[in-house]
Amino acid sequence: MKRYILFDHDGVLVDTEFWYFQAGARALAEIGVVLDEDQYLSDMGQGLGTWAQAKAAGVDEQTIGRQRAVRDAYYQEYLRTESIEIEGVVETLAELSKFARMAIVTTAKRADFDIIHEKRRITQFMDFVLAREDYTLAKPHPEPYLTGLDRLGASREETLVVEDSARGLRSAVAAGVDCAVVHNEFTKGQDFSGASYRIQTLAELKEIILNS
């Protein structure tokens, strides 16, 4: 039985992946760069992001820095105005909390995370949240999940990671932790061959943790 669950956040507990992409695409369009979605997803899987295509197009670092702030503002606008709920998440977390201790390990910035959870009930089920500022090396490096294990006092064998991206899966695998990849329409084309489990919804986690 798995006694601990480390959740990724974006695309797993809230449906934000698309809006992060949209914010970047909007910021880049202002400087004449079209953000290709397929390339973006490929770059994200390698631990890169929005700005890889800008750099490839010859955009200078000063401009990228300015548009990064613009992107962040657009993203926070979307977080406040768009529907990002994933049906059944709160109910599933309430059920899982009877069997496992849980935490969130996210690449989201703390400011964005706090906006998302101003009026949501997700964090009440979590022992803690590790945001991007809480570790040095981001996914796909194993440090985020190794930090989570350490904070929980959990062994790899007793822990399950829940992810929706290839980058997050690689982080979990590198940390030596079993990973369940939940379906996300935006990331569904990525390589999840290293996953221990593939699930359609978080409701399937109860069976996994009780029978693993």
VODRENGU-654715 format. One record per residue (C-alpha): y, x, z; residue in three letters. Coordinates in steps of 0.2 Angstrom, whole numbers, padded with zeros to 4 digits, always signed. Layout:
BEGIN
YXZALA;...
END
This chain:
BEGIN
+0000+0000+0000MET;+0018+0006-0004LYS;+0029+0005+0011ARG;+0045+0010+0003TYR;+0054+0005-0013ILE;+0069+0015-0021LEU;+0078+0004-0033PHE;+0089+0009-0047ASP;+0104-0002-0048HIS;+0112-0005-0065ASP;+0100-0015-0076GLY;+0088-0018-0061VAL;+0097-0027-0048LEU;+0112-0032-0059VAL;+0114-0034-0077ASP;+0128-0021-0081THR;+0121-0009-0093GLU;+0128-0018-0108PHE;+0145-0019-0101TRP;+0146-0001-0097TYR;+0142+0003-0115PHE;+0155-0010-0120GLN;+0168-0002-0109ALA;+0165+0015-0117GLY;+0165+0008-0135ALA;+0182+0000-0132ARG;+0189+0016-0125ALA;+0183+0026-0139LEU;+0189+0014-0152ALA;+0206+0017-0146GLU;+0205+0035-0153ILE;+0196+0030-0169GLY;+0178+0034-0163VAL;+0164+0021-0166VAL;+0151+0022-0152LEU;+0134+0020-0160ASP;+0123+0010-0149GLU;+0106+0019-0154ASP;+0114+0036-0152GLN;+0122+0031-0135TYR;+0105+0025-0128LEU;+0097+0041-0134SER;+0110+0052-0126ASP;+0109+0042-0110MET;+0090+0045-0110GLY;+0094+0064-0110GLN;+0107+0063-0096GLY;+0121+0062-0107LEU;+0133+0048-0110GLY;+0148+0040-0118THR;+0157+0056-0122TRP;+0144+0065-0131ALA;+0148+0056-0148GLN;+0167+0059-0145ALA;+0163+0078-0142LYS;+0153+0078-0158ALA;+0167+0070-0167ALA;+0179+0084-0162GLY;+0189+0075-0148VAL;+0197+0087-0136ASP;+0193+0087-0117GLU;+0211+0081-0113GLN;+0209+0066-0123THR;+0192+0063-0117ILE;+0198+0064-0099GLY;+0212+0051-0103ARG;+0200+0039-0111GLN;+0187+0041-0097ARG;+0200+0034-0085ALA;+0203+0020-0098VAL;+0184+0017-0099ARG;+0182+0015-0080ASP;+0196+0002-0080ALA;+0188-0008-0093TYR;+0172-0007-0085TYR;+0179-0013-0068GLN;+0187-0027-0078GLU;+0170-0033-0085TYR;+0162-0031-0067LEU;+0175-0044-0061ARG;+0175-0056-0075THR;+0158-0056-0084GLU;+0141-0063-0078SER;+0130-0049-0072ILE;+0117-0059-0062GLU;+0099-0056-0064ILE;+0090-0072-0059GLU;+0078-0071-0044GLY;+0084-0054-0037VAL;+0090-0060-0020VAL;+0075-0071-0017GLU;+0063-0057-0023THR;+0071-0044-0011LEU;+0070-0056+0003ALA;+0051-0057+0000GLU;+0049-0039-0002LEU;+0058-0035+0014SER;+0044-0042+0023LYS;+0032-0028+0017PHE;+0043-0013+0013ALA;+0059-0003+0018ARG;+0070-0003+0003MET;+0085+0007-0003ALA;+0096+0009-0019ILE;+0098+0026-0028VAL;+0111+0024-0042THR;+0121+0034-0054THR;+0135+0021-0052ALA;+0151+0027-0044LYS;+0154+0020-0026ARG;+0170+0011-0032ALA;+0161+0002-0046ASP;+0146-0002-0034PHE;+0158-0009-0021ASP;+0166-0021-0034ILE;+0149-0027-0039ILE;+0144-0031-0021HIS;+0160-0039-0014GLU;+0152-0056-0015LYS;+0134-0053-0018ARG;+0119-0053-0005ARG;+0109-0038-0012ILE;+0113-0024+0000THR;+0108-0034+0016GLN;+0090-0030+0011PHE;+0093-0011+0009MET;+0092+0003+0022ASP;+0106+0013+0013PHE;+0114+0016-0004VAL;+0115+0032-0013LEU;+0129+0032-0026ALA;+0134+0046-0038ARG;+0145+0054-0025GLU;+0130+0056-0013ASP;+0121+0070-0023TYR;+0125+0084-0034THR;+0113+0083-0049LEU;+0112+0066-0058ALA;+0096+0058-0066LYS;+0086+0064-0075PRO;+0086+0078-0062HIS;+0074+0073-0047PRO;+0088+0076-0034GLU;+0093+0058-0032PRO;+0076+0052-0028TYR;+0071+0067-0018LEU;+0087+0063-0008THR;+0081+0045-0006GLY;+0064+0050+0000LEU;+0072+0062+0013ASP;+0084+0048+0019ARG;+0069+0036+0021LEU;+0058+0049+0029GLY;+0045+0043+0016ALA;+0031+0052+0007SER;+0029+0051-0012ARG;+0013+0043-0010GLU;+0020+0028+0000GLU;+0035+0026-0011THR;+0038+0016-0027LEU;+0053+0018-0038VAL;+0060+0004-0049VAL;+0069+0009-0065GLU;+0075+0002-0082ASP;+0080+0018-0091SER;+0071+0033-0098ALA;+0083+0044-0088ARG;+0079+0036-0072GLY;+0060+0036-0076LEU;+0061+0055-0079ARG;+0070+0057-0062SER;+0056+0048-0053ALA;+0042+0057-0062VAL;+0050+0074-0059ALA;+0052+0069-0040ALA;+0033+0065-0040GLY;+0035+0046-0036VAL;+0026+0032-0045ASP;+0038+0022-0055CYS;+0038+0003-0061ALA;+0049+0000-0076VAL;+0057-0017-0077VAL;+0061-0025-0094HIS;+0079-0024-0099ASN;+0084-0030-0116GLU;+0097-0016-0118PHE;+0085-0002-0114THR;+0069-0009-0120LYS;+0067+0004-0135GLY;+0067+0019-0124GLN;+0052+0030-0120ASP;+0043+0023-0105PHE;+0026+0031-0108SER;+0027+0040-0091GLY;+0029+0024-0081ALA;+0015+0019-0068SER;+0019+0001-0071TYR;+0028-0010-0084ARG;+0035-0026-0077ILE;+0045-0041-0084GLN;+0053-0046-0068THR;+0055-0039-0050LEU;+0044-0053-0044ALA;+0029-0043-0050GLU;+0033-0029-0037LEU;+0025-0038-0022LYS;+0007-0037-0030GLU;+0010-0019-0035ILE;+0016-0013-0017ILE;+0002-0023-0008LEU;-0012-0017-0020ASN;-0007+0001-0023SER;
END
